[in-house]
Amino acid sequence: MPTTAVERRYQAFKGPLAVTNLYLKNNRRLAALITVICLALLIFCLIERHVRQAPAERGATKVDGLYAGRPAIPTGKLILDALAGIRLIPGTGQLPPTIPQPTDLQLHLLDLLDIDPRDLR
């Protein structure tokens, strides 16, 4: 992995969220917090990688409408920003969970992530 890719991951790890001081009572809690942050970063990177690989198999590098309605190379932040508006209505009894009115871009990203919005169980 090139050095720039590693540095980009550290940037995602360190920011852009502004967080107030955090005091932990012992080292185990600190280790647990770092573990959770690293797992979140891993999931972030895997989402980005999976969405980038799908168009690359077809010879494309960009996803239409991802950045301000224009094609863009998918980054974890752009993907999660586009999916942030998705609502999930939990299933009850015999009714399955549903996603009401996803946008075309959201449907496309879910397809690239191999998630079927009609089968969420």
C-alpha positions as CSV (number, residue, x, y, z in Angstrom):
1,M,0.0,0.0,0.0
2,P,1.5,3.4,-1.0
3,T,2.4,5.8,1.8
4,T,-0.3,8.2,0.7
5,A,-3.0,5.6,1.2
6,V,-1.8,4.9,4.7
7,E,-1.7,8.6,5.5
8,R,-5.2,9.0,4.2
9,R,-6.4,6.3,6.6
10,Y,-4.8,8.1,9.5
11,Q,-6.5,11.3,8.4
12,A,-9.9,9.5,8.6
13,F,-8.9,8.0,11.9
14,K,-7.9,11.4,13.5
15,G,-10.6,13.7,12.0
16,P,-12.7,15.5,10.8
17,L,-14.8,15.2,14.0
18,A,-14.1,17.7,16.7
19,V,-14.2,15.8,20.0
20,T,-14.0,17.2,23.4
21,N,-11.6,15.9,26.0
22,L,-12.2,12.3,27.0
23,Y,-11.1,10.9,30.3
24,L,-11.0,7.1,30.7
25,K,-10.7,5.5,34.1
26,N,-8.3,2.8,33.2
27,N,-6.1,1.4,30.4
28,R,-8.6,-1.4,29.5
29,R,-11.2,1.2,28.6
30,L,-8.6,3.1,26.5
31,A,-7.7,-0.2,24.7
32,A,-11.4,-0.9,24.1
33,L,-12.0,2.5,22.7
34,I,-9.1,2.2,20.3
35,T,-10.3,-1.2,19.3
36,V,-13.8,0.1,18.5
37,I,-12.3,3.0,16.5
38,C,-10.0,0.7,14.5
39,L,-13.0,-1.6,13.8
40,A,-15.0,1.3,12.5
41,L,-12.1,2.4,10.3
42,L,-11.8,-1.1,9.0
43,I,-15.5,-1.2,8.1
44,F,-15.2,2.3,6.5
45,C,-12.3,1.1,4.3
46,L,-14.0,-2.2,3.4
47,I,-17.1,-0.3,2.2
48,E,-14.9,2.0,0.1
49,R,-13.0,-0.9,-1.4
50,H,-16.1,-2.9,-2.2
51,V,-17.8,0.0,-4.0
52,R,-14.6,0.8,-5.9
53,Q,-14.1,-2.8,-7.1
54,A,-17.6,-3.2,-8.6
55,P,-17.3,-0.4,-11.2
56,A,-13.6,-1.3,-11.8
57,E,-14.7,-4.7,-13.1
58,R,-16.6,-2.9,-15.8
59,G,-13.8,-0.6,-16.6
60,A,-15.2,2.4,-14.8
61,T,-13.6,4.3,-11.9
62,K,-16.4,6.8,-11.0
63,V,-19.9,6.5,-9.7
64,D,-22.5,8.8,-11.3
65,G,-24.1,11.4,-9.0
66,L,-21.8,10.7,-6.0
67,Y,-20.3,14.2,-5.6
68,A,-22.8,17.1,-5.9
69,G,-24.7,15.2,-8.6
70,R,-21.6,14.6,-10.6
71,P,-19.5,11.4,-11.2
72,A,-16.8,10.9,-8.6
73,I,-14.4,8.2,-7.4
74,P,-16.1,6.6,-4.5
75,T,-14.6,7.4,-1.1
76,G,-15.8,6.1,2.2
77,K,-17.0,9.6,3.2
78,L,-18.9,10.2,-0.1
79,I,-20.5,6.7,0.1
80,L,-21.6,7.1,3.7
81,D,-22.8,10.7,3.0
82,A,-25.0,9.4,0.2
83,L,-26.4,6.6,2.3
84,A,-26.9,8.8,5.4
85,G,-30.5,9.7,4.4
86,I,-31.7,6.1,4.2
87,R,-34.4,5.2,6.6
88,L,-35.1,1.6,7.6
89,I,-38.5,0.7,8.9
90,P,-38.0,-2.4,11.1
91,G,-40.1,-5.4,10.3
92,T,-43.0,-6.4,12.6
93,G,-44.4,-9.9,12.8
94,Q,-44.8,-11.1,9.2
95,L,-43.8,-7.8,7.6
96,P,-40.2,-7.6,6.5
97,P,-38.0,-4.5,7.1
98,T,-38.3,-1.9,4.4
99,I,-36.4,1.1,3.0
100,P,-39.0,3.7,2.0
101,Q,-38.2,5.7,-1.1
102,P,-34.5,5.3,-1.6
103,T,-32.9,7.5,-4.2
104,D,-31.5,6.1,-7.4
105,L,-28.0,6.8,-6.1
106,Q,-28.7,5.0,-2.9
107,L,-30.1,2.0,-4.8
108,H,-27.0,2.0,-7.0
109,L,-24.7,2.1,-4.0
110,L,-26.6,-0.7,-2.2
111,D,-26.3,-2.7,-5.4
112,L,-22.6,-2.1,-5.5
113,L,-22.4,-3.3,-1.9
114,D,-24.4,-6.4,-2.8
115,I,-27.3,-5.4,-0.5
116,D,-30.7,-6.2,-1.8
117,P,-33.1,-3.5,-0.4
118,R,-36.1,-5.9,-1.0
119,D,-34.6,-8.7,1.2
120,L,-33.2,-7.1,4.4
121,R,-33.7,-10.1,6.7
